[in-house]
Amino acid sequence: MVSIFHTSARKAGLPPGTPVYVGRSRVEPVRMTLIDYDATNYSCIEDPAPESCQRARESPSVTWLNVDGLHQAAKIEELGSLFNIHPLTLEDILNTHQRPKMDLFDDYLYFVVSLPTYDEQVGEISKEQVSIILTERVLLTFQEKKGDPFDGVRERIRNNKGRIRKMGQDYLAYALLDSLVDNYFVILERVGEQIEALEDELLENPETETLHRIHGLKREMILLRKSVWPLREMIGGLQRDGGPYFGEATFFYLKDVYDHTIQVIDTVETYRDIIGGMLDIYLSTMSNKMNEVMKVLTIFAALFIPQTLIAGIYGMNFNTAASPFNMPELNWLYGYPFALGLMALVGGTMLLFLKWKKWL
């Protein structure tokens, strides 16, 4: 089940700026990719040496250094020393439960985004943190694990598609941010399919498992809501305060990303309302089922209570020789058929009465 509660107990008592990884334990090595390009040239280096990073930092071309894996805090701290990253920023990068936000420093612009991913095997949403540092020369991205929605951006850079090779680091930052926001639409599409399937199941034959799935979707919507609302504030902050690092031409694209974020928020709120209504429908449906069961049991009880009364009366066996009033029917030739007929008559009368009252 998707978790919406986190703890940072490992950081308790440590000084501010201490680089401590807070997240899931991983064993795979940290992987770095250095992409350097301009309008005519392109290069990609896997796991570059610090010297290569330093040369790329000093070159006039656009440099993008992507880091997959945050669990080795020493490597992240080494990169921080190489690119003059503030210790508080390093602490935020390693704390993978950060709220989406933006921080403006003298030498760079730092912002963090929550990346939701859909696990096909488990069938639920998980969340990954992506940190982006925009400097005048280099763009750095930090991710918890390998695999992201940036493949489309890499292909555009590699094949020189669109305008990305003709623009600077600010446009690359916009392109990555746009890919992260567009990923929300992919996740919401999967959630919409689950909601449609659950609605059909609710109308046909809701079961206990249906309630578990509704609660799972409700938790996923809480997770998405906690991610996308601060994302809107963060993009608004980039539009307000990102002037030193975002050119005027890129601001129009940031506005487009902001509009996409609003669409995501509207969809998330709509789905939350639908899921809340589904929970009410489930409870009403189960209550109606229980009422139908109780109705049948009550009808059976109403039909058999008079027969039970008659059987109880004729089961007392008072001695008829002691008094003429003591069960004279016990000595009748047709006493037993008389009792059965009386039971059938009373039961039939009750049945006709229930139908007349339209309770059946």
N, C-alpha and C positions, 0 to 999 in steps of 0.2 A: 504494500500500500504506500502511496506517495506520502512523504513526511513533510509537514509544514512547520515543525518545531525543530530548532537547532540549539546547540550549546557551544559556547566558546570557553569552556572551563580551563583549557590548556593555557589560555592567555592570562588567567587570573593572577594578579600580583606582579606581573612583568611590567617593566618600564614602557612608556609609549614609544612606538617605532621599533619594537623588537620583532624581527622577522620570524614568525612562527606559523607553520602551515596548519590551517584549520579546515579540515575537509575529510573526504573518504581516503582511506589508506590505499595506496597503489604501489605496484612493484615494477611497472614498465619504466624504461628510462625516459628522461626528459628529452624531447626532440625539438630542435630549432631549425627554422627555415629562413634564409635570408634572400629576399627578392629585391633586385636593383634594376631600375628601368628608367628610360626616358622615351622620347618620341621615336627614336631609331634603334636603341639598344635594349637588350633584356638579358638578365642572368639570374640563375637560381642556384643557391648553394645550400646543401643539407648539412646541418650541424657545423656551422662556420666557426673558425677559430676567432679568438678575440681580436686578432690583428685584422681579419677580414671585416669584422664589425666596425672597427675603428676607421678603416679606409672608406667603407661605405658611408660612415657618418660624415666624413669630410668631403665626399664627392657631391657635385651639384645635382646629381640625378635623384630620383625618388627612391627611398630605401624603406623596405618593409621587413621587419624582423618579427616572425611569429614563433611563440614558445608554446609547445604542447606539453603540459605537465607542470604542476606547481608543488609537488610533494617533496622535491629536493630544494629546501630553502636556501642552501648554500649557493646553488647556481643562480637562483633569482637574485640573491644578494650580490653576487659577482656582476651580474648584468646591471644592477642598480649602481654599482661603483663605476662601471664603464660609461654609463649614460647619465651620470649625476642625478639619479632619481632620489627623491627625498625619502628618508626612512619611514615616514608615516604612509607614504604611497606604497612602499614595499609591504608594509604591514597590511594595508587594505587589499593588495593583490593576493597575498597568501591567505587572507581570511575569506573563504569562498562563500560566506553567508552575508556578504555586503548587500545593502540596499542600493539599487541603481542611483547613482549620483554623479556630480561633476565637481572637480577641484581645479582651480586655476592657480598655477605656480609661476614663478618668474621665468623659468626655462621651458616649461611644457604645460600642456593641458591634459589632465587625467579624467577619464570617465569610465564608469563600470556599468555593464549591462547584464541582465539575467537572460540566459538563453534556454528556453524550454525545449526539450527533446522528447520524442515519443518512442518508447521502448516497445518494439513489435512483439517480442517474446512475452513480456509481462502484460502488455496491453494497457500501460498507464504512462503518465507524463512524469518526467524527471527534470531537474533544473541544473544548469551549469552556469558558472560565472565567467564572463569575458571582460577582461580589463584592457583598455586602450589608452596609450600614451602618445600624444601628438606633439612633436617638437618641430623646430624649423627645418630640420634635415631628415629626421627619421620618424617612422611610425612603428610603434611596438604594440603587439597584441599578446596577451597572456590568456591561456585557456587551461582548464583542468585536465583535459584528455584530448587525444587525437580524434579528429572528426568534427566538422563544423559546417555551417552553410556558406563558407567563403570560397568554395570550389568554383562557383560561377564567376566571382571576381578574379580569381587566379587565371581562369581560362580567358577572360577578357584581356587581362594584362599579357598573357603569353601569346595570344593570337592577335593582339593589337586591335581589338574590337571596340567600337564606340570611341569616346573621348578620353578614356581614363589614362592612356599613355601620354596625352597632351596636357594633362592637368597635374597639379602638385599633390603634396601629402594631404592637404585638406580635403580634396576631392576623394582621395583614397579612403580617408576616414569616413567621409559621408557614404561611400559605396559599401563599406563594411557595416556601418550602422544601418543602412537601408536593408542589407541582407539579413541582419539580425531581426529587424522589425518584420520583414516579410515572412520570416520563419514562424512568427506567431499566427499568420493566416493559415499556414500548413497545419499547425497544431489544432487550430480552431476548426478546420475542415474535418479532421479526424474526430474531434469531439462532437461536431454536428452529426456525423454518421452514427456515432454511438447513441446520441440522443434520439435520433429517428428510430433506431432499432429498439430502444427502450420504450418509446411511445407505443410502438406496435405491440410489444410484449405486455405493456400495462393494459391495453385494451383487450387483448386476447386471453392471456392466462398469467397474471402476475404471481410470482413465487417469492420465497424468502431471499433467494439469490438476487432477485430483482432489486430488493431494498439495499443489499450490499453494493450493487453496481451504482445505484443512485447516490449513495453516500460517497462512493469512490469518485464519481463525477463532481460531486459537490466540493470535495477536498481539492480536486484538480482546479476547479474554478477559483477557489480561494488562493491557490498557488499562483495561478495566472494573474489574478487581480493584484496580488502583492507585488508582482513583477512589473506589470504594465503601467499602473498608476504612477509609481516613482519614475518610470521611464519617460512618461510625458513631461514631468517636471524637469528631468535631466535635459531633454532635448530643448525645452523652453529656455533652460539656462544656457545651453550652447548658443541659441539664437541671441540671447541678451549679452552674454559675457565672452563669447568665443571669438570676438573680433580680432585679437592679436594673432590668432592661428587659423581662422577661417576667412578666406577671401570673400569679397562681395558677391562674386558669381556663385560661390558655393552656398551662400545663405538662402538662395531661392530653393536649392535642393533640400536643405534642412527643413524648410517650411513644408515641403512635400512629405518628408519623413514624419514630421509632426502631425500632418493630416492623416497619414496611415495609422499613427498611434491612436488618434481619436477613433478611427474606425475599429481598431482592435478593442479599445475600451468599450465602445458601444456593443460590439458582438459579445464580449465577455459578460457585460451586464445583462444582455438579452438572454444569454444561455443560463445565467444564474437564476433569472426569473423563471425560465422554463423548467429548470431542474427543481426549483422550489415548488412549482405547480405540480410537477410529476410526483414529488413526495406526498403532496396533499391528495393527489389522485390515487396513489397506492394505498394510503391509509383509508381513504373513503371506499375503495374497492374491497379491501380486506374487511372493513367494517360491514359493508353490504353482504359479503359472503357469510360472515358470521351471523348477521341478521337472518339470512335465508336459512341457515342451519338451525338457528334457534326457533325460527318460525315453524319449520317441519317438526322439530321436537315438541314444541308447544301444541301443535295440532294433534300429534299422537297422544300426548298427555291428556288433552281435552277429550279425545275420543275414548280413552281407556279408563279415565277416572270414574265415570258412572258404572262401567262394568266391574271395576274393582270394588266399588261400593256394594253392588248387588252380590258379587261373589263373597264379600266379607259378611254381609247379612246372613246369607244362606249357609255360611260356614260356621255359625255359632252353635248349631246342634242342640238347642234347648229341648228337653224331654216333652214330647207332645202328650204323654199320658198324665203328666202332672197338671197340665192346664190346657184348655182348648185354644188358648191364645199363643201357645208356644209352637211356632212354625208349623201350622197346619199343612203347608205345602209339602212338607217332608213325607206325608203319607198319601199324597195324591198319586194317581196312576201316571199322570203326565207332568209331575212336578219338575223333573229335570229338564224336559223340553220347554216347559213354561219359563224356567229361569233363563235358559239360553235364548229363547225368543225375546224375553224382556230385555236382555243385554243387547241383542241385535236391534231391537226397536229403538232403544235409547241411543245407541251408537249411530244409527241411521238418521235419527232426528237431529243429533248434534252435527252430523256431517252436512245435512241440508241447511241447518242454521248458519254454519260457517260459510257455505256457498252464498246464502242469501245476504249475508253481511259483506260479501266479497273479500273475505279473508283468505280464500283459497285461490 
